[in-house]
């Protein structure tokens, strides 16, 4: 509130007056899952020469209200990393393309959920799919305390699939990042994995200055991680061996076997 250390999000204009009048009350945008509450007092002040009898004690009237909660939401906003070849404006149902080499990428997003669960599932087709690993998950809250006073905080490491404690999403949205790593693609074709982010929130007693919340329906969003095809290779007998030699018996009684190592189609022809 104007001039108040408690309700910085609340706008009250004017905060004083003489005789009949009105007060306009509005609130800054609220992105938390819990409705935030306020309690104000309207009271008389000293006469200051305006006429009329001054009451022996101030007359105090109470004014209470609430700002409704925001719906739970989940946005996947960006994929970044040295090996990332593209960057859609919205990752949901899109593709992120990375090079054939082993590496990692970072996924960014925003939410006000109580719990985030990130998972990776290889898309099995011509090959076994990208074997992606979910790494460090961190979040940066945008609210400092239960009163919803705005601030820019530092990143906090949180546990994938566990409730965030304290539950910052009650009071406002937060940004989050997760690191996803993957090995090299040694196949001669693109491979992929489906990355899914699940947002959840249970019913919560938010505490002072916030209303109790009901449970929210979970939100699931996903995108496809596509890894470029590896280099074609062809080796005889062992990896990195370019040639082999055999000797057959004169009487035609033996058969020799030569191991062929490759990730593409091959054939045997006259040299």
PEBELQUI-V980999 format. One record per residue. SS is DSSP state (H for helix, E for strand, L for the rest). PHI is phi in whole degrees, 0 to 359 (NA if undefined). Layout:
BEGIN
SS,PHI
SS,PHI
END
This chain:
BEGIN
L,NA
L,308
L,77
L,252
L,279
L,270
L,245
L,295
L,277
E,261
E,250
E,235
E,220
L,277
L,260
L,202
L,189
L,230
L,57
L,296
L,186
L,213
L,234
E,262
E,237
E,216
E,232
L,293
L,305
L,244
L,246
L,276
L,281
L,253
L,297
E,258
E,252
E,218
E,225
E,237
E,235
E,249
E,221
L,284
L,236
L,303
L,301
L,45
L,81
L,275
L,96
L,88
L,282
L,273
L,295
L,292
L,232
L,301
L,270
E,242
E,237
E,264
E,224
E,239
E,193
E,211
E,251
L,297
L,285
L,276
L,290
L,293
L,218
E,211
E,237
E,256
E,258
E,198
E,236
E,222
L,154
L,299
L,267
E,283
L,266
L,217
L,209
L,299
L,295
L,225
L,286
L,303
L,59
L,248
E,241
E,248
E,253
E,236
L,286
L,288
L,282
L,297
E,182
E,210
E,217
E,242
E,257
E,244
E,195
E,224
E,197
L,228
L,287
L,278
E,214
E,240
E,234
E,250
E,224
E,228
E,231
E,296
E,270
L,276
L,213
L,296
L,236
L,271
L,82
L,283
L,269
E,268
E,240
E,276
E,255
E,295
E,245
E,226
E,222
E,236
E,289
L,248
E,233
L,272
L,205
L,293
L,274
L,78
L,290
E,286
L,197
L,251
L,266
L,264
L,294
E,235
E,285
E,236
L,266
L,300
L,82
L,240
E,299
L,283
L,228
L,289
L,278
H,299
H,295
H,297
L,258
L,171
L,288
E,221
E,264
E,219
E,222
E,222
E,264
E,239
E,248
E,203
L,273
L,287
L,266
L,265
L,268
L,271
L,208
L,297
E,229
E,211
E,215
E,263
E,258
E,239
E,243
E,248
E,251
E,221
E,203
L,265
L,299
E,219
L,271
L,282
L,98
L,301
L,70
E,222
L,271
L,297
E,251
L,274
L,288
E,242
E,290
E,296
E,238
E,236
E,228
E,215
E,213
E,252
E,267
E,251
E,252
L,301
L,295
L,279
L,285
L,290
L,219
E,210
E,233
E,248
L,77
L,205
L,301
L,72
L,262
L,268
L,212
L,210
L,225
L,226
L,229
L,253
L,293
L,296
L,275
L,72
L,272
L,243
L,229
L,255
L,248
L,246
L,284
E,245
E,250
E,200
L,241
L,224
L,290
L,215
L,212
L,255
L,227
L,292
L,278
END
